[in-house]
Amino acid sequence: MDFHFDTKAVRFPRKTKTDTVSKVQPIYQTSSFVFEDLDDLESFYEGKKDYLYTRVSNPNTEDLGMGVADLEGAPKGLATSSGLSAILAGVLSVVKAGDHIVACEDLYGGTYSLFKEELPDFGIEVSFVDFTNKDEVEKAICSNTKLLYTESVTNPLLRVEDLTALVELGQNHELVTMVDNTFATPFLLQPYKLGIDLVVHSATKYIGGHSDVTAGVLVGRENLLAKAKAKVINLGTNLSPFEAWLGCRGLKTMSVRMERHVKNAAFLAEALKNVEGIKKVYYPEYVSERGNGAMVSIELDEHSNVKTFFKSLGWVKIIPTLAGLDTTVSYPIGTSHRTIPETTREKLGINKQLVRISVGIENEVDIVKAFKEAVEKSL
Ligand SMILES: *Cc1c(COP(=O)(O)O)cnc(C)c1O
């Protein structure tokens, strides 16, 4: 066809159908999809075609959502723009103005801010209670309570939630249960299989795994996921195709990464016990037969100067997040738990001597050496 220069310049792709099949899913970095005619367009609304517009659906974001759903044993999954937006979509699939949520008090700081600062503006109230005491949880349930929300392994004190008890409580009171499974990952724990209705992940962490993507995934019951998907479409909290593609790339190696992460973390937790300058080592137990996770928290004792400790870590970087390939440390009261009221923090043990370690996949001897040296220098 004979087009003018400026028309030629914008006519891509030159060939819409090719006979090449790429081994890896291509990135559908496109805002929208093409229809041959009006019947073809109509077929999307009849549910016969999958893609119209990327905010609504895209092959890469579906890959990530369904990939995690598969690993969790859930029928549906949905990838979103961040862990927090996945939490929001999940929550809004259950509650509306006038409803009430009972959440654990030792929540990830970002979730706490969402629940405390934003949800009340939508007319949704949240009570924060001690989930180690299921009587307290039960007492907090009101006539308008719709949702029980907690984390399978909490942050930064690594408390392991009793999910079986939670499922029972939810069933007794006809409440939806939702769990943040970010720290455990689907490799260690699959809460949906235990009866939890909605499971959420910050894919920014172990699913992405390389500290280069911000994404979230929500998996769970089909009816709730359909509502959550409508929220994502209407709120515009969809994930971009490229980020979804990176998330899928991470997911492929999650098992092998987690094996090493978990092995190194167990080794480090053991090595830091009875070290002069360390008062307490937090490392969970009985998370799963595959191990207990890759996060270790330590409380330095009163003789140890926490600033000197952080300065003396050498190659171990200080970052406010977790779950990269490399070992990193964070300071919960300075970052992730800044927004939690001080009285709650003190009660929980999140104090100024507490350090959270995200154990990487390096050689375990090097990791232990870095921490032992830093503690020694801090005394
Ligand atoms: C990081 C994190 C989140 C929030 O995820 P984003 O991807 O940063 O939005 C939620 N829960 C837990 C446990 C996290 O560690």
Ligand as a Chemical Component Dictionary entry (heavy atoms), coordinates in Angstrom:
data_LIG
# 
_chem_comp.id                   LIG 
_chem_comp.type                 NON-POLYMER 
_chem_comp.pdbx_formal_charge   0 
_chem_comp.three_letter_code    LIG 
# 
loop_
_chem_comp_atom.comp_id 
_chem_comp_atom.atom_id 
_chem_comp_atom.alt_atom_id 
_chem_comp_atom.type_symbol 
_chem_comp_atom.charge 
_chem_comp_atom.model_Cartn_x 
_chem_comp_atom.model_Cartn_y 
_chem_comp_atom.model_Cartn_z 
_chem_comp_atom.pdbx_ordinal 
LIG C1 C1 C 0 5.701 -4.734 51.643 1  
LIG C2 C2 C 0 4.540 -5.329 52.280 2  
LIG C3 C3 C 0 3.237 -4.928 51.941 3  
LIG C4 C4 C 0 2.952 -3.806 50.953 4  
LIG O1 O1 O 0 3.384 -4.139 49.689 5  
LIG P1 P1 P 0 3.752 -3.040 48.569 6  
LIG O2 O2 O 0 4.089 -3.857 47.400 7  
LIG O3 O3 O 0 4.873 -2.217 49.115 8  
LIG O4 O4 O 0 2.529 -2.211 48.376 9  
LIG C5 C5 C 0 2.178 -5.559 52.563 10 
LIG N1 N1 N 0 2.381 -6.532 53.478 11 
LIG C6 C6 C 0 3.609 -6.929 53.827 12 
LIG C7 C7 C 0 3.764 -8.008 54.840 13 
LIG C8 C8 C 0 4.738 -6.349 53.252 14 
LIG O5 O5 O 0 5.958 -6.751 53.613 15 
# 
loop_
_chem_comp_bond.comp_id 
_chem_comp_bond.atom_id_1 
_chem_comp_bond.atom_id_2 
_chem_comp_bond.value_order 
_chem_comp_bond.pdbx_ordinal 
LIG C1 C2 SING 1  
LIG C2 C3 SING 2  
LIG C2 C8 DOUB 3  
LIG C3 C4 SING 4  
LIG C3 C5 DOUB 5  
LIG C4 O1 SING 6  
LIG O1 P1 SING 7  
LIG P1 O2 DOUB 8  
LIG P1 O3 SING 9  
LIG P1 O4 SING 10 
LIG C5 N1 SING 11 
LIG N1 C6 DOUB 12 
LIG C6 C7 SING 13 
LIG C6 C8 SING 14 
LIG C8 O5 SING 15 
# 
